[in-house]
Amino acid sequence: MKIAILSRDGSLYSCRRLLEAGKDRGHSMEVIDPLSCYMNINPASSTIHYRGRQLAHFDAVIPRIGSAITFYGTAVLRQFEVCGSYPLNESVAITRARDKLRSLQLLARQGIAMPVTGFAHSPDDTHDLIEMVGGAPLVVKLVEGTQGIGVVLAETRQAAESVIDAFRGLNAHILVQEFIKEAHGRDIRCLVIGGDVVAAIEREAREGDFRSNLHRGGTARRVQITEQERDIAIAAANTLGLDVAGVDILRARRGPLVMEVNASPGLEGIESTTGLNIAGMMIAWIEEQARPGFSLKTGG
């Protein structure tokens, strides 16, 4: 098959591994910078052009679109879909997952357990917003934040009010979320491919921090997950329509809670920790799904 990887940087670990895995399985692989693509949107013949040439048909496309270019990146991916390429994660599913509020609303509608969460822009009563999620300590997040950036733990009511007021001064949308103290700065990253959890690691925050992101200096180890954790990870990915997802779960006293669903999970941490060939599994899933006459499941 001919497979495109939509990425701004082909030297990143995840891109390199997907290239290697695809070539190892006999496929023609090409990295394409989505920002260098431009599109002819034409009912007679829609096309994609790239750096002065019209792209030939790709059987499949793997989106590795950074959050900073979600709008244009998903527009390019949607054009590949229009042209008949199978997407490893559809554009509409990626936009669902990237919108933190929308994704939490969809998960809540399906009854998927998560920390109690409030959403606000310019709350007139900060006190009521804090009470709504159970009081301090609590976590305040910028909706646009990624990899632990724009996430603050407020341990007291006074600190919570100060952080919320500061974020409000940025004219930003904010999430105020229950703090799960018993998680002890750890979470579980479940890697879901094709409706199955193929790998899981436990990530732990560095000393003095509560954010377990590996980009923020956290550590990881292989972990055995429970059947309940497996089920909730699969349900979360399915709810957002993602064939590939990194589902982050907190272990709370009341059971597993979904913290976030990532539509473009990094491969380095989970491959190096587990020793599994996750990139190869992703290519294998494409081989099963990308057939002649492909059509979108959800459209839009």
C-alpha positions as CSV (number, residue, x, y, z in Angstrom):
1,M,0.0,0.0,0.0
2,K,0.9,3.6,-0.4
3,I,0.7,5.4,3.0
4,A,1.1,9.0,3.9
5,I,2.1,10.3,7.4
6,L,0.8,13.8,8.0
7,S,3.5,15.5,10.2
8,R,5.4,18.7,10.4
9,D,8.6,16.9,11.5
10,G,9.5,13.5,10.1
11,S,12.5,13.3,12.6
12,L,10.2,12.8,15.6
13,Y,10.4,9.4,17.2
14,S,6.7,8.5,16.4
15,C,7.1,9.4,12.8
16,R,10.4,7.6,12.4
17,R,8.9,4.4,14.0
18,L,5.8,4.5,11.8
19,L,8.0,5.0,8.7
20,E,10.2,2.0,9.7
21,A,7.2,-0.2,10.6
22,G,5.5,0.6,7.3
23,K,8.6,-0.1,5.2
24,D,9.3,-3.3,7.2
25,R,5.8,-4.5,6.2
26,G,6.4,-3.7,2.5
27,H,4.5,-0.4,2.1
28,S,5.5,2.8,0.3
29,M,5.7,5.5,3.0
30,E,5.9,9.3,2.7
31,V,5.9,12.1,5.3
32,I,3.9,15.1,4.2
33,D,3.9,18.4,6.0
34,P,0.1,19.4,6.2
35,L,0.9,23.1,6.2
36,S,2.6,22.7,2.8
37,C,-0.5,21.2,1.3
38,Y,-3.1,23.2,-0.6
39,M,-6.3,21.9,-1.9
40,N,-8.6,22.0,-4.9
41,I,-12.1,21.6,-3.6
42,N,-14.0,20.6,-6.7
43,P,-17.1,18.4,-7.0
44,A,-15.8,17.1,-10.3
45,S,-12.2,16.4,-9.2
46,S,-11.0,17.2,-5.7
47,T,-7.2,17.1,-5.4
48,I,-4.4,17.8,-3.0
49,H,-1.2,19.7,-4.1
50,Y,2.0,19.6,-2.2
51,R,5.1,21.7,-2.8
52,G,4.3,22.3,-6.5
53,R,2.9,18.9,-7.4
54,Q,-0.4,17.2,-7.3
55,L,-0.3,14.2,-5.0
56,A,-1.2,10.8,-6.3
57,H,-3.7,8.7,-4.5
58,F,-2.7,7.3,-1.1
59,D,-4.4,4.2,0.2
60,A,-4.1,5.4,3.8
61,V,-3.0,8.4,5.8
62,I,-1.7,8.5,9.4
63,P,-2.4,11.9,11.0
64,R,0.3,13.1,13.4
65,I,-1.1,16.6,13.7
66,G,0.1,18.8,16.4
67,S,-2.4,20.7,18.5
68,A,-1.2,24.1,17.2
69,I,-2.3,23.3,13.7
70,T,-5.5,21.3,14.5
71,F,-7.7,23.4,12.3
72,Y,-5.7,23.3,9.1
73,G,-4.2,19.8,9.7
74,T,-7.7,18.3,10.1
75,A,-8.9,20.2,7.0
76,V,-6.0,18.6,5.0
77,L,-6.9,15.2,6.5
78,R,-10.5,15.7,5.5
79,Q,-9.4,16.3,1.9
80,F,-7.5,13.0,1.9
81,E,-10.8,11.4,3.2
82,V,-12.7,13.1,0.4
83,C,-10.2,11.7,-2.1
84,G,-10.8,8.1,-0.8
85,S,-7.8,7.6,1.5
86,Y,-8.4,5.6,4.7
87,P,-7.6,7.7,7.8
88,L,-6.0,6.2,10.9
89,N,-8.4,8.4,13.0
90,E,-10.9,10.4,11.1
91,S,-10.7,14.2,11.0
92,V,-14.0,14.6,12.9
93,A,-12.8,12.3,15.7
94,I,-9.6,14.2,16.1
95,T,-11.5,17.5,16.4
96,R,-13.7,16.0,19.0
97,A,-10.8,14.8,21.1
98,R,-8.8,18.1,20.7
99,D,-11.7,20.1,22.1
100,K,-11.3,19.2,25.8
101,L,-14.8,20.5,26.8
102,R,-16.6,18.7,23.9
103,S,-14.8,15.5,24.6
104,L,-15.7,15.6,28.3
105,Q,-19.3,16.4,27.5
106,L,-19.5,13.4,25.1
107,L,-17.9,11.1,27.7
108,A,-20.2,12.3,30.4
109,R,-23.2,11.7,28.1
110,Q,-22.2,8.1,27.7
111,G,-21.9,7.7,31.5
112,I,-18.1,7.3,31.4
113,A,-16.6,8.1,34.9
114,M,-14.3,11.1,35.1
115,P,-13.3,13.7,37.7
116,V,-16.0,16.2,38.5
117,T,-15.3,19.1,36.1
118,G,-16.5,22.7,35.8
119,F,-16.1,24.9,32.8
120,A,-16.0,28.7,32.7
121,H,-14.9,31.8,31.0
122,S,-15.6,34.8,33.2
123,P,-17.4,33.4,36.3
124,D,-19.1,36.0,38.4
125,D,-18.9,33.8,41.4
126,T,-15.5,32.1,41.7
127,H,-16.6,30.7,45.1
128,D,-19.6,28.8,43.6
129,L,-17.4,27.4,40.8
130,I,-15.0,26.0,43.4
131,E,-17.8,24.5,45.4
132,M,-19.3,23.0,42.3
133,V,-16.3,20.6,41.9
134,G,-16.0,19.8,45.7
135,G,-13.7,22.6,46.9
136,A,-9.9,22.8,47.2
137,P,-7.6,21.2,46.5
138,L,-8.5,21.3,42.8
139,V,-6.9,21.4,39.4
140,V,-7.3,24.4,37.1
141,K,-6.6,23.9,33.4
142,L,-6.4,26.0,30.3
143,V,-8.6,24.4,27.7
144,E,-5.9,25.0,25.1
145,G,-3.1,23.5,27.2
146,T,-1.2,20.3,26.2
147,Q,1.5,18.0,27.7
148,G,0.8,19.4,31.2
149,I,1.3,23.1,30.2
150,G,-1.4,25.4,31.6
151,V,-2.3,22.9,34.4
152,V,-2.1,24.2,38.0
153,L,-2.8,22.5,41.3
154,A,-4.5,24.8,43.8
155,E,-4.2,23.4,47.2
156,T,-6.3,25.9,49.1
157,R,-9.4,27.9,48.4
158,Q,-7.4,31.2,48.4
159,A,-4.9,29.7,45.9
160,A,-7.8,28.4,43.7
161,E,-9.4,31.8,43.6
162,S,-6.1,33.5,42.7
163,V,-5.4,31.0,39.9
164,I,-8.9,31.3,38.5
165,D,-8.8,35.1,38.6
166,A,-5.4,35.1,36.9
167,F,-6.6,32.8,34.1
168,R,-9.7,34.9,33.8
169,G,-7.4,37.9,33.2
170,L,-6.0,36.0,30.2
171,N,-9.4,36.0,28.6
172,A,-9.1,32.2,28.4
173,H,-11.6,29.3,28.8
174,I,-10.8,27.3,31.9
175,L,-11.6,23.9,33.3
176,V,-11.8,23.5,37.1
177,Q,-11.4,19.8,38.0
178,E,-11.7,17.7,41.2
179,F,-8.2,16.7,42.4
180,I,-7.8,12.9,42.9
181,K,-5.4,12.9,45.8
182,E,-5.3,9.1,46.1
183,A,-3.8,8.8,42.6
184,H,-0.5,10.2,44.2
185,G,0.6,11.9,41.0
186,R,0.2,8.7,38.9
187,D,-2.0,7.9,36.0
188,I,-2.4,5.0,33.6
189,R,-1.9,5.5,29.8
190,C,-3.8,2.9,27.9
191,L,-3.0,2.6,24.2
192,V,-6.1,1.6,22.3
193,I,-5.9,0.3,18.7
194,G,-9.0,-1.0,16.9
195,G,-11.2,-1.3,20.0
196,D,-8.6,-3.1,22.1
197,V,-6.0,-2.0,24.7
198,V,-2.7,-3.2,23.3
199,A,-0.4,-1.7,25.9
200,A,-0.6,0.1,29.2
201,I,1.9,2.0,31.3
202,E,1.8,3.7,34.7
203,R,3.2,7.2,34.6
204,E,4.4,8.9,37.8
205,A,5.1,12.6,38.3
206,R,8.6,13.7,39.3
207,E,9.0,14.7,43.0
208,G,7.2,17.9,43.9
209,D,4.9,17.8,40.8
210,F,1.5,16.2,40.3
211,R,1.6,16.1,36.5
212,S,2.6,12.7,35.3
213,N,3.4,13.7,31.7
214,L,6.7,12.2,30.5
215,H,7.4,15.5,28.8
216,R,7.4,17.1,32.2
217,G,10.0,14.8,33.7
218,G,7.6,12.0,34.8
219,T,8.7,8.3,34.8
220,A,6.9,5.2,33.5
221,R,6.7,1.5,34.1
222,R,4.7,-1.3,32.6
223,V,1.5,-2.1,34.5
224,Q,-1.3,-4.6,34.6
225,I,-4.7,-3.1,34.2
226,T,-8.0,-4.3,35.5
227,E,-10.9,-5.4,33.3
228,Q,-12.8,-2.3,34.4
229,E,-9.9,-0.1,33.4
230,R,-9.7,-1.9,30.0
231,D,-13.4,-1.5,29.4
232,I,-13.5,2.2,30.3
233,A,-10.5,2.9,28.0
234,I,-12.1,1.2,25.1
235,A,-15.4,2.9,25.8
236,A,-13.7,6.3,25.9
237,A,-12.0,5.8,22.5
238,N,-15.2,4.5,20.9
239,T,-17.2,7.4,22.2
240,L,-14.9,9.8,20.4
241,G,-14.7,7.6,17.3
242,L,-11.0,7.0,17.6
243,D,-9.4,3.9,16.1
244,V,-6.1,4.8,17.8
245,A,-6.1,6.7,21.2
246,G,-4.1,7.2,24.3
247,V,-6.6,7.1,27.2
248,D,-5.3,8.5,30.5
249,I,-7.0,7.0,33.5
250,L,-6.7,7.9,37.2
251,R,-7.1,5.2,39.9
252,A,-9.6,6.7,42.4
253,R,-11.3,5.1,45.4
254,R,-14.6,5.1,43.5
255,G,-13.0,3.3,40.5
256,P,-11.1,4.3,37.3
257,L,-11.7,7.8,36.0
258,V,-10.9,9.0,32.5
259,M,-8.8,12.2,32.6
260,E,-8.1,12.7,28.9
261,V,-8.3,11.0,25.5
262,N,-5.4,11.8,23.2
263,A,-6.0,11.4,19.4
264,S,-2.3,11.4,18.5
265,P,-0.5,9.5,21.4
266,G,3.3,9.6,21.4
267,L,5.0,6.2,20.9
268,E,8.4,6.7,22.5
269,G,7.4,6.4,26.1
270,I,5.0,3.4,25.7
271,E,7.3,1.5,23.3
272,S,10.5,2.0,25.3
273,T,8.6,1.0,28.6
274,T,6.8,-2.0,27.3
275,G,9.2,-3.2,24.5
276,L,6.2,-3.6,22.2
277,N,6.1,-2.7,18.6
278,I,3.1,-0.3,18.8
279,A,4.0,1.3,15.4
280,G,3.8,-2.1,13.8
281,M,0.4,-2.7,15.4
282,M,-0.9,0.5,13.9
283,I,0.3,-0.4,10.4
284,A,-1.3,-3.9,10.8
285,W,-4.6,-2.2,11.7
286,I,-4.4,-0.1,8.6
287,E,-3.8,-3.3,6.5
288,E,-7.0,-4.7,7.9
289,Q,-9.1,-1.6,7.3
290,A,-7.8,0.2,4.2
291,R,-9.6,-1.6,1.3
292,P,-10.7,-0.5,-2.1
293,G,-14.0,1.3,-2.0
294,F,-13.3,2.8,1.5
295,S,-15.9,5.2,2.8
296,L,-16.1,7.2,6.0
297,K,-18.0,5.8,8.9
298,T,-19.2,9.1,10.3
299,G,-18.7,11.7,7.6
300,G,-18.6,15.4,8.5
